[in-house]
Amino acid sequence: MDQLMIAGRQFNSRLLVGTGKFASNQAMVAAMEHSGSEIVTVALRRVDIDNPEDSLLSHIDSERYLLLPNTSGARDAEEAVRLARLARAAGCEPWIKLEVTPDPYYLLPDPIETLKAAEILVKDGFVVLPYMPADPVLAKHLEEAGTATVMPLGAPIGTNRGVRTRDLIAIIIEQSSIPVIVDAGLGAPSHAAEAMEMGADAVLVNTALADTPNPAAMAQAFRKGVEAGREAYLAGLGTQRQQAEASSPLTGFLRNE
């Protein structure tokens, strides 16, 4: 079976989902179920991890999903590390989606602080999945620091604009020895399929599911898009050409009289 492997752990689904922005917890749960995802990311700033029964966490089946806390809102490495350690102290598995976004407008990840936090967290025993700019050089530095994946953005968070960083992500995929998960900016199932066709190992979506009248149906569509893109990548895409090339022979059955 074609499984996603992260830090020695196997997953059948290559679609990760976020839990923010949903109109209700019921809509969030329905989207999770229809997505087929096995990894769900939750912003630590949105939950009371000391009282999970009274928070968003009470709606997430920990037997079914790997809960991936994220450090969304952290403005520097120190803050991100503190949030990660708080999550582990509260009983969460030592898996963390690392986000350091000091820019309040575009929410672009800080490459320097992200690398600094990653180095600290890896040494501290965390499985680190860092959200990062689509920067091939930074991706190699993070890999060398020991992160479990790299997560380059397709477009700024929540924009639904698709794989705008395609050329750079292609280089990251080519050079990476760890899973590449395209995160942020994917707004349609076709965007997810595009990322997977390129050879990305997985994608993460949130706004595209929450910002729709029917999150469950959209989650199912994304599931199919991810599966189709992965199957196309494994099959091998045809060569792109500048000049037209007939799909049927033009000799042997036409006669000029």
Disulfide bonds with the S-S distance in Angstrom:
none
